[in-house]
Amino acid sequence: MTRPDILLAVFAGMAALLAVFVALRAEITRARGGKILAFGALCVLPVLSLVGGYSTQMEQAQSTAFCLSCHVMSDHGRSLLLEDPSYLAAAHFQNNRVPRDRACYTCHTDYTLFGGVNSKLRGLRHIYIHYLRTEPAPAQIKLYTPYNNRECLHCHEGARSFEEQSAHNRTPEAIGSIKSNTLSCTSSRCHDTVHDVAALAEEKFWNGATLP
Amino acid sequence: MSASLLERRLSWSGWLIASGLAVELAVSTLVHPLAFVAFAVVACPLVVAGILLFLWALVTS
């Protein structure tokens, strides 16, 4: 837990104790001071605690540790440490192209107005499938919808290494097709080796980093 | 409304809020999808219900 998280926990704990106090001694609200205390304990402090808790939970839900806390994701986590640089996810993780403590979220969120909300809804769908339906084996896990180039372009668009890359300009219309998402980055024999967890058994791993 | 009914509602409101905050506290130490679900599905509704009961008790008193 970070220091702000500890402060928020202490705040929520104090708010809970005050709420218990008002619950046990509701007669204090007959006096003016008691009314003010009840308003603080039963309205102001709980709202602030809830806002703080929401912020903490949303922050934690973006962490790599959060995603990898589910056993079914462990192979996807291991794939971030593959030695072979042709693995897209490993190359991004190991070269700090994505923050290591938010590696999953950085590539798998939608960079749109409600992208964060959509990510959380997808996460709830993962949980629903995990606990109430039959989840596929790690090697069979697929995205619900095809990966959108928008997520790659959020960082790469405008970068010289992307714009001047010969493969991206092999035809005059290639770069336009990439930017309009008609030519997928992760297919078309371009960057199609992403996690590929089915091949993990035969691969070597880089020891230079550990998973968060 | 009689004072005792108002106080009973305030008391209920306090217990709802305290239990919601207790759940929030418990899950804040865990980094797991179920902790997120417990916060969203248990802690938030309990605290919101307690606040709404408090406000309802005030306006109907």
HADDOCK unambig.tbl for C-alpha pairs under 7 A between the chains (distance, minus, plus):
assign (segid A and resid 1 and name CA) (segid B and resid 29 and name CA) 6.98 0.50 0.50
assign (segid A and resid 9 and name CA) (segid B and resid 25 and name CA) 5.94 0.50 0.50
assign (segid A and resid 12 and name CA) (segid B and resid 21 and name CA) 6.18 0.50 0.50
assign (segid A and resid 12 and name CA) (segid B and resid 25 and name CA) 6.79 0.50 0.50
assign (segid A and resid 13 and name CA) (segid B and resid 25 and name CA) 6.97 0.50 0.50
assign (segid A and resid 16 and name CA) (segid B and resid 17 and name CA) 6.89 0.50 0.50
assign (segid A and resid 16 and name CA) (segid B and resid 18 and name CA) 4.41 0.50 0.50
assign (segid A and resid 16 and name CA) (segid B and resid 21 and name CA) 5.73 0.50 0.50
assign (segid A and resid 16 and name CA) (segid B and resid 22 and name CA) 6.80 0.50 0.50
assign (segid A and resid 19 and name CA) (segid B and resid 14 and name CA) 4.62 0.50 0.50
assign (segid A and resid 19 and name CA) (segid B and resid 15 and name CA) 6.85 0.50 0.50
assign (segid A and resid 19 and name CA) (segid B and resid 17 and name CA) 6.52 0.50 0.50
assign (segid A and resid 19 and name CA) (segid B and resid 18 and name CA) 5.57 0.50 0.50
assign (segid A and resid 20 and name CA) (segid B and resid 14 and name CA) 5.73 0.50 0.50
assign (segid A and resid 20 and name CA) (segid B and resid 15 and name CA) 6.13 0.50 0.50
assign (segid A and resid 20 and name CA) (segid B and resid 18 and name CA) 5.99 0.50 0.50
assign (segid A and resid 22 and name CA) (segid B and resid 11 and name CA) 6.56 0.50 0.50
assign (segid A and resid 22 and name CA) (segid B and resid 14 and name CA) 6.15 0.50 0.50
assign (segid A and resid 23 and name CA) (segid B and resid 10 and name CA) 6.49 0.50 0.50
assign (segid A and resid 23 and name CA) (segid B and resid 11 and name CA) 3.77 0.50 0.50
assign (segid A and resid 23 and name CA) (segid B and resid 12 and name CA) 6.60 0.50 0.50
assign (segid A and resid 23 and name CA) (segid B and resid 14 and name CA) 4.60 0.50 0.50
assign (segid A and resid 23 and name CA) (segid B and resid 15 and name CA) 5.98 0.50 0.50
assign (segid A and resid 24 and name CA) (segid B and resid 11 and name CA) 6.58 0.50 0.50
assign (segid A and resid 26 and name CA) (segid B and resid 7 and name CA) 5.15 0.50 0.50
assign (segid A and resid 26 and name CA) (segid B and resid 10 and name CA) 6.34 0.50 0.50
assign (segid A and resid 26 and name CA) (segid B and resid 11 and name CA) 5.80 0.50 0.50
assign (segid A and resid 27 and name CA) (segid B and resid 7 and name CA) 6.38 0.50 0.50
assign (segid A and resid 42 and name CA) (segid B and resid 14 and name CA) 6.26 0.50 0.50
assign (segid A and resid 42 and name CA) (segid B and resid 51 and name CA) 5.99 0.50 0.50
assign (segid A and resid 42 and name CA) (segid B and resid 54 and name CA) 6.66 0.50 0.50
assign (segid A and resid 43 and name CA) (segid B and resid 51 and name CA) 5.57 0.50 0.50
assign (segid A and resid 46 and name CA) (segid B and resid 17 and name CA) 6.94 0.50 0.50
assign (segid A and resid 46 and name CA) (segid B and resid 47 and name CA) 6.75 0.50 0.50
assign (segid A and resid 50 and name CA) (segid B and resid 44 and name CA) 6.98 0.50 0.50
assign (segid A and resid 53 and name CA) (segid B and resid 24 and name CA) 6.77 0.50 0.50
assign (segid A and resid 57 and name CA) (segid B and resid 36 and name CA) 6.12 0.50 0.50
assign (segid A and resid 60 and name CA) (segid B and resid 31 and name CA) 6.35 0.50 0.50
assign (segid A and resid 66 and name CA) (segid B and resid 31 and name CA) 5.43 0.50 0.50
assign (segid A and resid 66 and name CA) (segid B and resid 32 and name CA) 5.35 0.50 0.50
assign (segid A and resid 66 and name CA) (segid B and resid 33 and name CA) 6.78 0.50 0.50
assign (segid A and resid 69 and name CA) (segid B and resid 32 and name CA) 5.93 0.50 0.50
